[in-house]
Structure formats: C-alpha cells, structure tokens
C-alpha cells in the first residue's frame, strides 16, 4: 500500500512541474539574515536586518523604492555583511509606470563595501567598491548602443572608476541582456549567482517558472564581508520601482575550494581587465602608426 502511495506522489510531481519550482534551491541553505520576505510590518516600522533611505516606502506586500514621480531616490540595505564565498540572490521585483514609451531611470542591485550612501548611480554612490547589477530603463542619446532598453548589465569596480551615465555604462559593463520587465501582470524575477569566481545573471520575466540566461563571466573576484542592497532613481521621467522579496542562499563549495573568508582581496573581473588592456594596446599602436608614417615621409622629403 505504501509503495502505491509513493508511486502516486511521484507521478503527481512529475505531471505538475510548477510544484517543484516552489523551491529553486532545494540543496542550498537560505540565509535569512540576508533575505527579505513579505509580509512586512508596514509604514512606520522597521524590517529586521534592513535599513531604508530616501523615498523608500514599506507596505505589507512590497517595498517601494521610488513612486512613479520625478526626481526620487530610494534604497534598502542589508545591515549584516555577507561572509560566505558562494551565494545566490533571487529578487522578485516589479517596475510599473503610467507611460508607454518614455520612462526612467532604473534600479540596481549592489554587493559593495559601502552602504547607505546616496549618489548618482541609480540611487547610490559613484566610485563604489564591489558589484552592481543595473536595470537601466532609459537609453541616453550619447550611448550609441546596439541594444534596446530596459537593459540588465553588470559592473565590477574597485572604487577607482566612475559610472558613465551618458553612455549607459558602455565602457565598464561586463555584459548584459535586454529585459522587457515593465508593467507585467505577473511576477518578474532575476537571479545573481556568484560561485567559484563565476558570475551568472538569469531572469524569469515571462512567468515560466524557469531561469532564462542573461550572461555569465568567469574570473570575477569579489571579497567577502560586503553588503547587499537595492536602490532606484527617477529623473525627468519616472517609474515605480518595487521589491517584493529578496531570497539569499549560501551555495555548496566544491571539494578542494577554500571556504575561508577573503575580505582583503580587490574586486576585479579578470577577463574584462584583459580585454581593456588589449583595447588600450591596440589604440596605442594605432596612435603610434600614423606618427611614424609621418616621420618617414618627413625624412624622405629631406632627401
């Protein structure tokens, strides 16, 4: 009898894959101190382990970083630094607005050394140290991009580089993908997975209960002990930027890889640095080429 019941349960689960989706990380350990799950206490009360600033408003079912109004900034920041090497953050978010074609500016997920600092980069500080995942909803005219907006991209910074708004971060982004997430009638999600120095960005924008790849990159070095956060901003154009939930998981570390903290390393994307060096060498060679040719012409003219 028990065997028949077990077979029946297995059959039901196989026929209903959405039931399996409810736990995306069945093998990983959820870090509740870095997670944010409704219902919330509402306006006037704090949320354990999280700070808020700017235009952020807390309701029972969501946290609104900005209302659909011009010139607003809002942010929420985890109070506790993340001490684990490998992690995944899954964010249930919503971006809505009253306009169809003109909207802005966007939001960002942060894993940075600094926290609770207002600034020009989607509601947080420039020259940050760490990782930013940016959901940019407005295309600046000076960017000359080959993609449409909204656009999801990543940037790793050691505190020495400024985010270039005029070019939509084109010179510093590690990679990205187009993401049509505005005014959806269903839940929208994105996942940031950092495992063994590999950064992977995924999303579920079509309510398929499965992750769709955005991009991934090996050789991304991030210290332990940084803070998770979310921020958003509006300018002359606006949208409402809502966070429904944040679920953070500690991932298993493969055998042979150290689990020790590494708070003192510098944030870096090795492949991106190599690419920049190649581009600089190419530019230097192009710059030196015409000058040498001109010198040759000059000496030939003297003969």
C-alpha positions as a Markdown table, in Angstrom:
| # | Residue | x | y | z |
|---|---|---|---|---|
| 1 | Unk | 0.0 | 0.0 | 0.0 |
| 2 | Unk | 2.8 | 2.4 | 1.0 |
| 3 | Unk | 4.6 | 1.7 | -2.3 |
| 4 | Unk | 1.5 | 2.6 | -4.3 |
| 5 | Unk | 1.1 | 5.9 | -2.4 |
| 6 | Unk | 4.7 | 6.7 | -3.0 |
| 7 | Unk | 4.4 | 6.0 | -6.7 |
| 8 | Unk | 1.2 | 8.2 | -6.9 |
| 9 | Unk | 3.1 | 11.1 | -5.2 |
| 10 | Unk | 6.0 | 10.8 | -7.7 |
| 11 | Unk | 3.6 | 10.7 | -10.6 |
| 12 | Unk | 1.7 | 13.8 | -9.5 |
| 13 | Unk | 5.0 | 15.7 | -9.0 |
| 14 | Unk | 6.3 | 14.8 | -12.5 |
| 15 | Unk | 3.0 | 15.8 | -14.0 |
| 16 | Unk | 3.0 | 19.1 | -12.2 |
| 17 | Unk | 6.5 | 20.7 | -12.6 |
| 18 | Unk | 5.3 | 24.0 | -11.2 |
| 19 | Unk | 5.1 | 22.3 | -7.8 |
| 20 | Unk | 8.8 | 21.5 | -8.0 |
| 21 | Unk | 9.6 | 25.2 | -8.9 |
| 22 | Unk | 8.5 | 26.4 | -5.5 |
| 23 | Unk | 11.9 | 25.6 | -4.1 |
| 24 | Unk | 14.5 | 26.8 | -6.6 |
| 25 | Unk | 17.4 | 26.0 | -4.2 |
| 26 | Unk | 16.5 | 22.7 | -2.5 |
| 27 | Unk | 20.1 | 21.8 | -2.0 |
| 28 | Unk | 21.3 | 25.2 | -0.8 |
| 29 | Unk | 20.9 | 26.9 | 2.6 |
| 30 | Unk | 18.8 | 30.1 | 2.7 |
| 31 | Unk | 20.5 | 32.9 | 4.6 |
| 32 | Unk | 17.6 | 34.5 | 6.4 |
| 33 | Unk | 19.7 | 37.4 | 7.7 |
| 34 | Unk | 20.3 | 38.4 | 4.1 |
| 35 | Unk | 16.7 | 37.7 | 2.9 |
| 36 | Unk | 13.6 | 39.9 | 2.8 |
| 37 | Unk | 10.3 | 38.1 | 2.6 |
| 38 | Unk | 6.7 | 39.5 | 3.0 |
| 39 | Unk | 4.5 | 40.2 | 4.8 |
| 40 | Unk | 6.3 | 43.3 | 6.0 |
| 41 | Unk | 5.2 | 45.3 | 9.0 |
| 42 | Unk | 4.2 | 48.4 | 7.0 |
| 43 | Unk | 4.9 | 52.1 | 7.2 |
| 44 | Unk | 6.3 | 53.4 | 10.4 |
| 45 | Unk | 8.0 | 50.1 | 11.4 |
| 46 | Unk | 11.4 | 48.7 | 10.7 |
| 47 | Unk | 12.2 | 45.5 | 8.9 |
| 48 | Unk | 14.7 | 43.2 | 10.8 |
| 49 | Unk | 18.3 | 43.3 | 9.3 |
| 50 | Unk | 17.5 | 46.0 | 6.8 |
| 51 | Unk | 17.8 | 49.8 | 6.6 |
| 52 | Unk | 15.9 | 52.2 | 4.3 |
| 53 | Unk | 16.6 | 55.7 | 2.9 |
| 54 | Unk | 15.2 | 58.3 | 0.6 |
| 55 | Unk | 11.8 | 57.9 | -0.9 |
| 56 | Unk | 11.5 | 54.2 | 0.2 |
| 57 | Unk | 8.1 | 53.2 | 1.5 |
| 58 | Unk | 7.3 | 49.9 | 3.2 |
| 59 | Unk | 3.9 | 48.3 | 2.8 |
| 60 | Unk | 2.7 | 44.8 | 3.9 |
| 61 | Unk | 3.3 | 43.2 | 0.4 |
| 62 | Unk | 6.1 | 45.2 | -1.1 |
| 63 | Unk | 8.8 | 47.8 | -0.6 |
| 64 | Unk | 8.6 | 50.7 | -3.0 |
| 65 | Unk | 12.0 | 52.3 | -3.6 |
| 66 | Unk | 10.5 | 55.1 | -5.7 |
| 67 | Unk | 7.0 | 56.2 | -6.5 |
| 68 | Unk | 6.0 | 57.0 | -10.1 |
| 69 | Unk | 7.1 | 60.6 | -9.6 |
| 70 | Unk | 10.0 | 62.7 | -10.9 |
| 71 | Unk | 13.3 | 63.2 | -9.1 |
| 72 | Unk | 13.1 | 60.5 | -6.5 |
| 73 | Unk | 15.7 | 58.2 | -5.0 |
| 74 | Unk | 15.3 | 55.3 | -2.6 |
| 75 | Unk | 17.3 | 52.4 | -1.3 |
| 76 | Unk | 17.3 | 49.4 | 1.1 |
| 77 | Unk | 20.5 | 47.9 | 2.6 |
| 78 | Unk | 21.2 | 44.8 | 4.5 |
| 79 | Unk | 22.7 | 45.6 | 7.9 |
| 80 | Unk | 24.8 | 42.4 | 8.0 |
| 81 | Unk | 27.9 | 41.8 | 5.8 |
| 82 | Unk | 27.9 | 38.6 | 3.7 |
| 83 | Unk | 30.7 | 36.3 | 5.0 |
| 84 | Unk | 30.2 | 33.3 | 2.6 |
| 85 | Unk | 32.3 | 32.8 | -0.6 |
| 86 | Unk | 29.5 | 31.4 | -2.8 |
| 87 | Unk | 26.0 | 32.8 | -2.9 |
| 88 | Unk | 22.9 | 33.3 | -4.9 |
| 89 | Unk | 20.3 | 36.2 | -4.6 |
| 90 | Unk | 16.9 | 35.8 | -6.1 |
| 91 | Unk | 14.9 | 39.1 | -6.4 |
| 92 | Unk | 11.2 | 39.3 | -7.0 |
| 93 | Unk | 10.7 | 42.9 | -8.3 |
| 94 | Unk | 8.1 | 45.0 | -10.2 |
| 95 | Unk | 8.6 | 48.1 | -12.3 |
| 96 | Unk | 5.4 | 50.0 | -13.4 |
| 97 | Unk | 4.6 | 53.3 | -14.9 |
| 98 | Unk | 1.8 | 55.3 | -16.5 |
| 99 | Unk | 3.6 | 56.0 | -19.7 |
| 100 | Unk | 4.2 | 53.6 | -22.6 |
| 101 | Unk | 7.4 | 54.9 | -24.4 |
| 102 | Unk | 9.1 | 57.4 | -22.0 |
| 103 | Unk | 10.1 | 56.2 | -18.6 |
| 104 | Unk | 13.1 | 56.0 | -16.3 |
| 105 | Unk | 15.6 | 55.8 | -14.8 |
| 106 | Unk | 16.1 | 52.3 | -13.4 |
| 107 | Unk | 17.3 | 50.3 | -10.4 |
| 108 | Unk | 20.4 | 48.5 | -9.2 |
| 109 | Unk | 21.3 | 45.5 | -7.0 |
| 110 | Unk | 24.5 | 46.0 | -5.0 |
| 111 | Unk | 27.1 | 43.9 | -3.3 |
| 112 | Unk | 29.5 | 46.6 | -2.1 |
| 113 | Unk | 31.9 | 47.7 | 0.6 |
| 114 | Unk | 29.9 | 50.9 | 1.2 |
| 115 | Unk | 26.2 | 51.0 | 2.2 |
| 116 | Unk | 23.5 | 53.7 | 2.8 |
| 117 | Unk | 25.3 | 56.3 | 0.7 |
| 118 | Unk | 23.1 | 58.3 | -1.7 |
| 119 | Unk | 24.6 | 59.1 | -5.1 |
| 120 | Unk | 24.1 | 59.5 | -8.9 |
| 121 | Unk | 24.3 | 55.8 | -9.8 |
| 122 | Unk | 20.7 | 54.6 | -9.7 |
| 123 | Unk | 20.3 | 56.0 | -6.2 |
| 124 | Unk | 23.7 | 55.0 | -4.8 |
| 125 | Unk | 27.2 | 56.3 | -4.7 |
| 126 | Unk | 29.6 | 56.5 | -7.6 |
| 127 | Unk | 33.2 | 55.1 | -7.4 |
| 128 | Unk | 31.8 | 52.2 | -5.4 |
| 129 | Unk | 33.8 | 49.1 | -4.5 |
| 130 | Unk | 32.2 | 45.8 | -5.4 |
| 131 | Unk | 29.5 | 44.6 | -7.8 |
| 132 | Unk | 26.5 | 46.4 | -9.4 |
| 133 | Unk | 23.7 | 44.7 | -11.4 |
| 134 | Unk | 21.9 | 47.6 | -13.2 |
| 135 | Unk | 18.4 | 47.5 | -14.6 |
| 136 | Unk | 18.6 | 50.6 | -16.9 |
| 137 | Unk | 15.3 | 51.6 | -18.3 |
| 138 | Unk | 16.3 | 54.8 | -20.1 |
| 139 | Unk | 18.6 | 55.0 | -23.2 |
| 140 | Unk | 20.8 | 58.0 | -23.2 |
| 141 | Unk | 21.4 | 59.6 | -26.7 |
| 142 | Unk | 25.2 | 59.6 | -26.4 |
| 143 | Unk | 25.5 | 55.8 | -25.8 |
| 144 | Unk | 25.0 | 54.6 | -29.4 |
| 145 | Unk | 24.1 | 51.1 | -28.2 |
| 146 | Unk | 23.1 | 48.2 | -30.3 |
| 147 | Unk | 20.5 | 47.1 | -27.9 |
| 148 | Unk | 17.1 | 48.3 | -26.6 |
| 149 | Unk | 16.1 | 49.3 | -23.1 |
| 150 | Unk | 15.3 | 48.2 | -20.5 |
| 151 | Unk | 18.7 | 46.6 | -20.3 |
| 152 | Unk | 20.3 | 44.5 | -17.5 |
| 153 | Unk | 24.1 | 44.8 | -17.1 |
| 154 | Unk | 26.9 | 44.2 | -14.6 |
| 155 | Unk | 29.8 | 46.3 | -13.4 |
| 156 | Unk | 32.7 | 45.4 | -11.0 |
| 157 | Unk | 34.6 | 48.3 | -9.5 |
| 158 | Unk | 37.5 | 48.7 | -7.1 |
| 159 | Unk | 36.5 | 52.3 | -6.2 |
| 160 | Unk | 38.6 | 53.9 | -9.0 |
| 161 | Unk | 36.1 | 54.1 | -11.9 |
| 162 | Unk | 33.1 | 56.3 | -12.4 |
| 163 | Unk | 29.9 | 55.0 | -13.9 |
| 164 | Unk | 29.3 | 56.8 | -17.3 |
| 165 | Unk | 25.7 | 57.7 | -17.4 |
| 166 | Unk | 26.0 | 59.5 | -20.7 |
| 167 | Unk | 27.0 | 56.2 | -22.4 |
| 168 | Unk | 24.8 | 54.0 | -20.2 |
| 169 | Unk | 27.9 | 52.4 | -18.6 |
| 170 | Unk | 29.0 | 51.1 | -22.0 |
| 171 | Unk | 32.8 | 51.3 | -21.3 |
| 172 | Unk | 32.6 | 49.5 | -17.9 |
| 173 | Unk | 29.8 | 46.8 | -18.3 |
| 174 | Unk | 30.9 | 43.2 | -18.2 |
| 175 | Unk | 27.9 | 42.0 | -20.2 |
| 176 | Unk | 24.2 | 42.2 | -20.3 |
| 177 | Unk | 20.8 | 41.5 | -22.0 |
| 178 | Unk | 17.6 | 43.2 | -23.0 |
| 179 | Unk | 14.9 | 42.7 | -20.4 |
| 180 | Unk | 11.3 | 43.8 | -21.0 |
| 181 | Unk | 10.1 | 43.8 | -17.4 |
| 182 | Unk | 7.9 | 46.9 | -17.2 |
| 183 | Unk | 4.2 | 46.8 | -16.5 |
| 184 | Unk | 4.0 | 43.0 | -16.4 |
| 185 | Unk | 0.8 | 41.5 | -14.9 |
| 186 | Unk | 2.7 | 38.5 | -13.4 |
| 187 | Unk | 5.7 | 38.1 | -11.2 |
| 188 | Unk | 9.1 | 39.1 | -12.5 |
| 189 | Unk | 12.4 | 37.7 | -11.1 |
| 190 | Unk | 16.1 | 38.0 | -11.5 |
| 191 | Unk | 18.9 | 35.9 | -10.0 |
| 192 | Unk | 22.5 | 36.8 | -9.3 |
| 193 | Unk | 24.7 | 33.8 | -8.7 |
| 194 | Unk | 28.3 | 34.0 | -7.6 |
| 195 | Unk | 30.0 | 30.6 | -7.4 |
| 196 | Unk | 33.7 | 29.8 | -7.6 |
| 197 | Unk | 34.6 | 33.2 | -9.0 |
| 198 | Unk | 31.9 | 32.9 | -11.7 |
| 199 | Unk | 29.1 | 35.5 | -12.0 |
| 200 | Unk | 25.9 | 34.4 | -13.6 |
| 201 | Unk | 22.8 | 36.6 | -14.2 |
| 202 | Unk | 19.5 | 35.0 | -15.0 |
| 203 | Unk | 15.8 | 36.1 | -15.1 |
| 204 | Unk | 12.3 | 34.9 | -15.3 |
| 205 | Unk | 10.2 | 37.6 | -16.9 |
| 206 | Unk | 7.5 | 35.5 | -18.6 |
| 207 | Unk | 6.2 | 33.6 | -15.6 |
| 208 | Unk | 7.6 | 30.3 | -17.0 |
| 209 | Unk | 8.9 | 29.2 | -13.5 |
| 210 | Unk | 12.4 | 28.6 | -15.0 |
| 211 | Unk | 15.5 | 30.8 | -15.3 |
| 212 | Unk | 16.5 | 32.2 | -18.7 |
| 213 | Unk | 20.2 | 33.1 | -19.1 |
| 214 | Unk | 21.3 | 36.7 | -19.4 |
| 215 | Unk | 25.1 | 36.4 | -19.3 |
| 216 | Unk | 27.9 | 34.8 | -17.2 |
| 217 | Unk | 31.6 | 35.6 | -16.7 |
| 218 | Unk | 34.5 | 33.6 | -15.2 |
| 219 | Unk | 37.3 | 35.2 | -13.2 |
| 220 | Unk | 35.2 | 37.6 | -11.2 |
| 221 | Unk | 36.9 | 38.3 | -7.8 |
| 222 | Unk | 34.7 | 39.6 | -5.0 |
| 223 | Unk | 35.7 | 39.9 | -1.4 |
| 224 | Unk | 33.7 | 38.6 | 1.5 |
| 225 | Unk | 32.2 | 40.9 | 4.0 |
| 226 | Unk | 30.4 | 43.3 | 1.6 |
| 227 | Unk | 26.8 | 44.3 | 1.9 |
| 228 | Unk | 23.7 | 43.5 | -0.3 |
| 229 | Unk | 21.4 | 46.4 | -1.3 |
| 230 | Unk | 18.9 | 47.7 | -3.8 |
| 231 | Unk | 18.4 | 51.2 | -5.0 |
| 232 | Unk | 16.4 | 53.0 | -7.6 |
| 233 | Unk | 16.0 | 56.5 | -9.1 |
| 234 | Unk | 13.8 | 58.7 | -11.3 |
| 235 | Unk | 14.7 | 61.9 | -13.1 |
| 236 | Unk | 12.7 | 63.9 | -15.6 |
| 237 | Unk | 11.0 | 60.6 | -16.4 |
| 238 | Unk | 9.7 | 58.2 | -13.8 |
| 239 | Unk | 8.5 | 54.7 | -12.8 |
| 240 | Unk | 7.5 | 52.9 | -9.6 |
| 241 | Unk | 10.3 | 50.5 | -8.5 |
| 242 | Unk | 9.1 | 47.8 | -6.1 |
| 243 | Unk | 10.9 | 45.0 | -4.3 |
| 244 | Unk | 8.6 | 42.1 | -3.5 |
| 245 | Unk | 11.2 | 39.8 | -1.9 |
| 246 | Unk | 14.9 | 39.0 | -1.7 |
| 247 | Unk | 16.0 | 35.4 | -1.1 |
| 248 | Unk | 19.7 | 34.8 | -0.5 |
| 249 | Unk | 21.2 | 31.3 | -0.5 |
| 250 | Unk | 24.6 | 30.0 | 0.6 |
| 251 | Unk | 25.8 | 27.7 | -2.2 |
| 252 | Unk | 27.8 | 24.5 | -1.6 |
| 253 | Unk | 31.5 | 24.8 | -2.1 |
| 254 | Unk | 33.1 | 22.1 | -4.3 |
| 255 | Unk | 35.7 | 19.9 | -2.8 |
| 256 | Unk | 39.2 | 21.4 | -3.0 |
| 257 | Unk | 38.0 | 25.0 | -3.0 |
| 258 | Unk | 38.5 | 27.0 | 0.2 |
| 259 | Unk | 35.5 | 28.2 | 2.2 |
| 260 | Unk | 37.6 | 30.7 | 4.1 |
| 261 | Unk | 36.7 | 34.4 | 4.0 |
| 262 | Unk | 38.8 | 36.7 | 1.9 |
| 263 | Unk | 38.0 | 40.2 | 3.0 |
| 264 | Unk | 41.2 | 41.8 | 1.7 |
| 265 | Unk | 41.2 | 41.0 | -2.0 |
| 266 | Unk | 40.4 | 43.7 | -4.6 |
| 267 | Unk | 37.2 | 43.5 | -6.6 |
| 268 | Unk | 38.2 | 42.6 | -10.2 |
| 269 | Unk | 36.9 | 41.0 | -13.3 |
| 270 | Unk | 40.0 | 39.3 | -14.8 |
| 271 | Unk | 38.6 | 38.8 | -18.4 |
| 272 | Unk | 37.3 | 42.4 | -18.5 |
| 273 | Unk | 40.7 | 43.8 | -17.4 |
| 274 | Unk | 42.5 | 41.7 | -20.1 |
| 275 | Unk | 40.1 | 43.0 | -22.7 |
| 276 | Unk | 40.7 | 46.6 | -21.6 |
| 277 | Unk | 44.5 | 46.0 | -21.8 |
| 278 | Unk | 44.1 | 44.6 | -25.3 |
| 279 | Unk | 42.0 | 47.5 | -26.4 |
| 280 | Unk | 44.5 | 50.0 | -25.0 |
| 281 | Unk | 47.4 | 48.3 | -26.7 |
| 282 | Unk | 45.5 | 48.4 | -30.0 |
| 283 | Unk | 44.7 | 52.1 | -29.5 |
| 284 | Unk | 48.4 | 52.8 | -28.6 |
| 285 | Unk | 49.5 | 51.0 | -31.8 |
| 286 | Unk | 47.0 | 52.9 | -33.9 |
| 287 | Unk | 48.1 | 56.2 | -32.4 |
| 288 | Unk | 51.8 | 55.4 | -33.0 |
| 289 | Unk | 51.3 | 54.2 | -36.5 |
| 290 | Unk | 50.4 | 57.5 | -38.3 |
| 291 | Unk | 53.1 | 59.4 | -36.4 |
| 292 | Unk | 55.8 | 57.0 | -37.5 |
| 293 | Unk | 54.5 | 57.1 | -41.1 |
| 294 | Unk | 54.6 | 60.9 | -40.9 |
| 295 | Unk | 58.2 | 60.9 | -39.7 |
| 296 | Unk | 59.2 | 58.6 | -42.5 |
| 297 | Unk | 57.6 | 61.0 | -45.0 |
| 298 | Unk | 59.4 | 63.9 | -43.4 |
| 299 | Unk | 62.8 | 62.3 | -43.7 |
| 300 | Unk | 62.1 | 61.1 | -47.3 |
| 301 | Unk | 61.2 | 64.7 | -48.1 |
| 302 | Unk | 64.6 | 65.9 | -46.9 |
| 303 | Unk | 66.4 | 63.5 | -49.3 |
